[in-house]
Amino acid sequence: MLIIDCHGHYTTAPAPHQEFREEQLAWAASPTGAAPKPSLISDDQIRESIEGAQLKLQRERGADVTIFSPRASAMAHHEGNEQVSRDWSRACNDLIHRVVGLYPQNFVGVCQLPQFPGVPVQNSIAELERCINELGFIGCNLNPDPSGGHWTAPPLTDKHWYPFYEKMVELDVPAMIHVSGSCNACFHATGAHYINADTTAFMQFIQGNLFKDFPTLRFIIPHGGGAVPYHWGRYRGLADMLKKPNLREHVMKNVFFDTCVYHQPGIDLLARVIDVDNILFGSEMVGAVRGIDPETGFHFDDTKRYIDTLAMDAASKHKIFELNARRVFPRLDAILKGQGR
Ligand SMILES: [Zn+2]
């Protein structure tokens, strides 16, 4: 059995990458001359940034492959302007591509999109196509709120998003619904904004009929589905009140939750409430919560440990660790098969 971590970010990118970002934002504030170009980063700098962090933890914790995307909180679609967002996304995705090139057995790429508040999402299609067709990526992170906590974009079920979904379906790639940093002081980025967005996206799917229009469209809602599994009765009841089909038919053929829930009782609940076919192993390391849980002595984000402990048969765990990811990401399955795995 392969252990596939569906949720990892390049949170340890070499410092020159962040310096480029700062130059970009300075340029956007008073744009004189040409836009800054991405910093030069050597293969050794990339190796150094990965080997002591994501790769080390992957090995220590017993995962085989990580679905790897740019640092989510740094996407910051609300900063700069559309061109800055496009150049930044390109630079971030190119770095992921280089990581995958150096460690093809350990990482596969998922892209950041050059979204910007108020800009049509079809402007992100070209970068999606570049990443899938030219860089060999297998999916994307779609930000439902490019405004960074002010929710100025229409709901995910709105026609606004349809051109992008058509391209996702054509390329047969899923999206992880993933917000970025928060510029709203009410919402802590990883503690509130992320979990709000996960929950919000799910409720939008209940209210709409998106998957009637796109029966093969697939989304991963990270962080264990936000508050959804814990409040599953509420959402089933709301679907009923809104005269929608039951959630299994209405939403759960197309929506998957990861296991980025950082304690055992949370994972126990997730596995008890949500069908095993809808759960993908994920850790989001090195990410939002980096410390050691004093109650267990292990890292909060060492999520494999919780699944190992789950009272669940081996065939079901195999689905969570490997088979569901291969099904949701067909291009991952093809890459792994090409490697004889
Ligand atoms: Zn994440």
Boltz pocket constraint, residues with backbone or C-beta under 6 A from the ligand:
constraints:
  - pocket:
      binder: B
      contacts: [[A, 7], [A, 9], [A, 72], [A, 178], [A, 222], [A, 284], [A, 287]]
      max_distance: 6.0
